[in-house]
Structures are given as C-alpha cells and as structure tokens.
Amino acid sequence: MEPGDVTESLLDAILANRPVVVPHLHLPLQSGCDSVLAKMNRQYKLGAYLDMIEMVNDRLIVDGLPPAISTDVICGFPTEREHDFDETYAIAKQVGFMHMHIFPYSVRTGTAAARWKQLPPQVVRERVQRLLALDEELSLKYRQQLIGRQVEVIIEQSANKEGHMRGRCEYYAEITVPTTERHGSLIAVKVTEVTNQTTVGLPTLAIL
C-alpha cells in the first residue's frame, strides 16, 4: 500500500475486526530518497510515507507493541548516489521494519530507467548486503519485543528439530514450536526465546 491507501477509515476497520485482521501491514518504501522515488515514478514522497507509518503505529499499537511493518526496497536504481542510499538506510533504521524484502535493481526493457547509465554491479551488491545486515538487526530488535507475549501461530511446516513445527504469528514472525499439531492448525504460543535466526515458543491454552 502507498500513503494514500492507508486511511483513518481503513485503520478503524482493522481495529473493529481485530479477531480476524492481524497487526501486520506491508508498506513498500522502495527508496528513502525523494529524487529517486520521483525517477521511479512513485506517486508519493518520503514525508507522506513517514506520516503513514506514524499513523499506523499510533493507531495499531497494543500493550506497547507496535504493529509489524514489512516493506520492499530496491537497491541500485540508476542515478542512485551513495548519499541517496544512505538516506534509504537511515529511514529503514528509523522506521524499524519487522522485515525488508530487498531487491537489486534489474533492467526492464522499454522503461526509461533501462536507457539510463546503470550502476556497477559490485556497488549494487554491496548495498544489498548492507541492507540485508540491517534487516537482520531490525528483525531481531522487533522480535525481542515478543518475548513473554502470547501470540497465535498458524502451523505451516515441519521444523528441523524432531517434534517441532514452524508457523507464522500475527506479527509476521516465524515461530518454532514443540507440537504435534498439523499444518493449518491455529495454536496459542508464548514466545520464550529469540535469536538472529529463530523465534521459539511454547504452546499454551488451545484456541477454540
């Protein structure tokens, strides 16, 4: 969604339907630089994006925990200067995304950007790696807020550890749980441990 898509009415609807609408929104940033956003032909500016984030966090916070926000970021768009990338990095850190989907720019035939001078591949790769490292840092910081909380996990697949399954909770975190429940089951879980790579929980009372 873009800034114009997130309205007070939409947030009212989310709040009114809490049992079936999870506190996770995917709000693509693409770039933290207005000049790059304009060249991408995005119909919003950074200020409007940050206003949207503030409104979402203010309205959807529960017991001190803000909603999980994921995003898309494109690295290495033609004409993206080092300073432009630094702005994107700083904004991502400021927002504190739960997860970033990070894409290196790839040429699309027929677009204006395809005719512009492309950045050196090594520069693009280096920027992607920097954002991936930041993504790991921000994800860990957000997921640490889940420790001690009860969440709802929908079981999706077997975990690497025998007798354990993995699934996502309403805050988009993938959680490993010791359980014999089948794929598609919805179970209550108390988060007990968070590392860079995993979030672990224990089943609590069943969800009816």
C-alpha positions as CSV (number, residue, x, y, z in Angstrom):
1,M,0.0,0.0,0.0
2,E,1.0,3.6,-0.6
3,P,0.4,6.5,1.7
4,G,-2.9,7.4,0.1
5,D,-4.2,3.8,0.6
6,V,-3.8,3.9,4.4
7,T,-6.7,6.0,5.8
8,E,-8.3,6.5,9.1
9,S,-11.3,4.5,7.8
10,L,-9.1,1.6,7.0
11,L,-7.4,1.6,10.4
12,D,-10.9,1.9,12.0
13,A,-11.9,-1.3,10.1
14,I,-8.7,-3.1,11.2
15,L,-9.4,-2.2,14.9
16,A,-13.1,-3.2,14.6
17,N,-12.1,-6.6,13.2
18,R,-9.2,-7.4,15.5
19,P,-10.0,-11.1,15.8
20,V,-9.6,-11.7,12.1
21,V,-7.3,-8.9,10.9
22,V,-3.7,-9.3,12.1
23,P,-1.5,-6.3,13.1
24,H,0.9,-6.7,10.1
25,L,1.0,-4.3,7.2
26,H,3.2,-4.4,4.1
27,L,4.1,-0.8,3.2
28,P,6.6,-0.6,0.3
29,L,9.2,2.1,0.7
30,Q,11.3,1.3,-2.4
31,S,13.7,4.2,-1.6
32,G,14.2,6.7,1.2
33,C,15.2,9.5,-1.2
34,D,12.6,11.7,-2.8
35,S,14.5,12.3,-6.0
36,V,14.9,8.5,-6.6
37,L,11.2,8.0,-5.8
38,A,10.3,10.6,-8.4
39,K,12.5,8.8,-11.0
40,M,10.8,5.5,-10.1
41,N,7.5,7.3,-10.9
42,R,6.3,6.6,-7.4
43,Q,3.3,8.8,-6.6
44,Y,4.3,9.7,-3.0
45,K,7.1,11.5,-1.2
46,L,9.1,10.4,1.8
47,G,7.3,12.8,4.1
48,A,3.9,11.3,3.3
49,Y,5.3,7.8,3.7
50,L,6.6,8.6,7.2
51,D,3.3,10.2,8.1
52,M,1.6,6.9,7.1
53,I,4.0,4.9,9.3
54,E,3.4,7.2,12.3
55,M,-0.4,6.9,11.9
56,V,-0.3,3.1,11.6
57,N,2.0,2.9,14.7
58,D,-0.2,5.3,16.8
59,R,-3.5,3.5,15.9
60,L,-2.5,-0.1,15.9
61,I,-0.2,-0.3,19.0
62,V,-1.3,-2.9,21.6
63,D,0.2,-3.1,25.1
64,G,3.2,-1.1,24.0
65,L,3.9,-3.3,20.9
66,P,3.5,-1.6,17.5
67,P,2.3,-3.5,14.5
68,A,4.7,-5.4,12.4
69,I,5.6,-3.5,9.2
70,S,7.3,-5.1,6.3
71,T,8.5,-3.3,3.2
72,D,10.1,-3.6,-0.2
73,V,13.4,-1.8,-1.0
74,I,15.1,-1.5,-4.4
75,C,18.9,-1.2,-4.3
76,G,21.0,0.3,-7.2
77,F,18.3,2.1,-9.2
78,P,20.0,4.1,-11.9
79,T,21.2,7.5,-10.7
80,E,21.0,6.3,-7.0
81,R,24.0,8.1,-5.4
82,E,25.8,6.9,-2.3
83,H,24.1,9.7,-0.4
84,D,20.7,8.5,-1.7
85,F,21.3,5.0,-0.5
86,D,22.5,6.4,2.9
87,E,19.1,8.1,3.2
88,T,17.3,4.8,2.5
89,Y,19.4,3.1,5.1
90,A,18.7,5.8,7.7
91,I,14.9,5.7,7.1
92,A,14.8,1.9,7.3
93,K,16.5,2.1,10.7
94,Q,14.2,4.9,11.8
95,V,11.1,3.0,10.9
96,G,12.3,-0.2,12.4
97,F,10.8,-2.6,9.9
98,M,10.0,-6.1,11.0
99,H,11.2,-7.4,7.6
100,M,12.6,-5.9,4.4
101,H,12.3,-7.6,1.0
102,I,15.4,-6.3,-0.6
103,F,15.8,-6.4,-4.4
104,P,18.8,-5.4,-6.6
105,Y,17.6,-3.2,-9.5
106,S,17.2,-5.2,-12.7
107,V,16.8,-3.7,-16.2
108,R,13.3,-3.9,-17.6
109,T,13.3,-3.4,-21.4
110,G,11.2,-0.5,-22.6
111,T,11.4,1.5,-19.4
112,A,13.1,4.9,-19.1
113,A,15.4,3.6,-16.4
114,A,16.7,0.9,-18.8
115,R,18.2,3.7,-21.0
116,W,20.0,5.4,-18.2
117,K,23.5,4.7,-17.0
118,Q,23.5,1.6,-14.8
119,L,25.4,1.4,-11.5
120,P,28.4,-1.0,-11.3
121,P,27.2,-4.5,-10.2
122,Q,29.6,-4.5,-7.3
123,V,28.1,-1.3,-5.9
124,V,24.6,-2.8,-6.1
125,R,25.7,-6.0,-4.4
126,E,27.4,-4.1,-1.6
127,R,24.3,-2.0,-1.0
128,V,22.1,-5.1,-0.9
129,Q,24.4,-6.7,1.6
130,R,24.4,-3.7,3.8
131,L,20.6,-3.7,3.9
132,L,20.4,-7.4,4.5
133,A,22.6,-6.9,7.6
134,L,20.3,-4.1,8.7
135,D,17.3,-6.3,8.1
136,E,18.7,-8.9,10.4
137,E,19.4,-6.3,13.1
138,L,15.9,-4.7,12.9
139,S,14.1,-8.1,12.8
140,L,15.9,-9.2,15.9
141,K,15.0,-6.0,17.7
142,Y,11.4,-6.2,16.8
143,R,11.0,-9.9,17.6
144,Q,12.6,-9.4,21.1
145,Q,9.5,-7.4,22.0
146,L,7.5,-10.7,21.6
147,I,9.3,-12.5,24.4
148,G,6.8,-13.3,27.1
149,R,3.8,-12.5,25.0
150,Q,1.1,-14.9,23.8
151,V,0.6,-15.0,20.1
152,E,-1.4,-17.1,17.7
153,V,0.6,-19.3,15.3
154,I,-0.8,-21.0,12.2
155,I,1.3,-24.1,11.6
156,E,2.9,-24.2,8.2
157,Q,5.7,-26.7,8.0
158,S,7.9,-29.1,9.9
159,A,10.9,-27.7,11.7
160,N,14.4,-29.1,11.5
161,K,14.1,-30.3,15.1
162,E,12.2,-33.5,15.7
163,G,8.8,-33.0,17.3
164,H,8.8,-29.3,16.3
165,M,6.8,-27.3,13.8
166,R,7.1,-23.8,12.3
167,G,4.4,-21.2,11.5
168,R,3.8,-17.5,11.4
169,C,2.2,-15.5,14.1
170,E,0.0,-12.4,13.7
171,Y,3.2,-10.2,13.9
172,Y,4.7,-12.0,10.9
173,A,7.4,-13.7,12.9
174,E,8.1,-17.3,12.0
175,I,8.0,-19.3,15.3
176,T,9.2,-22.8,16.1
177,V,7.0,-24.7,18.5
178,P,7.2,-28.2,20.0
179,T,3.8,-29.6,18.9
180,T,2.1,-32.4,17.1
181,E,-0.5,-30.1,15.5
182,R,-0.9,-30.5,11.8
183,H,-0.4,-28.0,9.0
184,G,-3.1,-25.3,9.1
185,S,-3.8,-25.6,12.8
186,L,-4.0,-22.3,14.8
187,I,-2.4,-22.6,18.2
188,A,-1.7,-20.3,21.1
189,V,2.0,-19.9,21.8
190,K,4.0,-18.0,24.4
191,V,7.3,-16.7,22.9
192,T,10.2,-17.8,25.0
193,E,13.4,-17.1,23.0
194,V,14.6,-15.0,20.1
195,T,17.9,-15.2,18.2
196,N,19.1,-13.8,14.9
197,Q,17.8,-16.8,13.1
198,T,14.8,-18.1,15.1
199,T,11.9,-17.3,17.3
200,V,10.9,-20.1,19.7
201,G,7.7,-20.5,21.7
202,L,5.8,-23.0,23.9
203,P,2.1,-24.0,23.3
204,T,-0.3,-22.5,25.9
205,L,-4.1,-22.8,26.0
206,A,-5.8,-24.1,22.8
207,I,-7.6,-21.5,20.6
208,L,-11.2,-22.5,20.0
